[in-house]
């Protein structure tokens, strides 16, 4: 009888540890997903504005804007 109770107690303790680890992993996964989404929501406007500025700068600059000395150095 005593060994049965001890075995049941041990089984309950192992079950609680496993249950805690499973809940911790689920919480970690949810936290990573929502953290990534929050970061993307905050970062996407800045990335979009930077990309638009880059495209506008690339469109206005041409290859002829390189000075002759720079072109000579690049060609060598």
N, C-alpha and C positions, 0 to 999 in steps of 0.2 A: 504494500500500500504506500509506504513511504517512497519507494523508488518510482512508483507511478506518478505521485504528486511532484516529485523532483523532476522527472522527465517532462511532465506537462509544463512546469515552470520554465524549464530550459527551452522547451519548444516555444513558449510564449515570448520569452526574451529574444530568441533568434528571430521570431516572426516580427516583433516590434522593430528590431534593428533593420531587417530587410524592408519592412514597410516604410521606415524613415528614409532609408537610402533611395527607395523608389520615388517617394514624394520629393526628395531633394533633387533628384535627376529631372523629374517633371518640371519642378520650379525653375531649375537652371535652364532647361530648354525654352520654357515660356519667357523667361527673362532675356535670354539671348535674342529670341525672335522679336519681342517688343522693343528691346533696346536697339536692335539693328533698324527696325522700322522708324523709331524716333530719330535716330541719327540720320537716316536717309531723308526723312521729312525736313530736318533742319539743314541738311547739306545740299539737297537738290537745287534750291533756289540760287545758292552761291555758285554751284557748278554750272548751272544754266547761264547765269549772268557772265561768268568768266569765259565760258565757251562762246557766247555771243560777242563779247569784246574781242576775243582772239580772232574770230572770223572777220570782224570788221577791220581789225588791224591788218590781218593778212590780205584782205581785199584792197586796202588802200596802198599797201606797200608793194612795190614791184621789184623785179630783179635789177632794174636799171638804177635803183637807189644805192647800190653798192658802189663805193668809191673805186677809182682806178687802182689805187695802191692795194686795197683789200682784194680786188679781183686778181691782181697780179700775184699776191701772196696765196690765194686759194688755188690758183692754177698751177703753182709750182709744187 
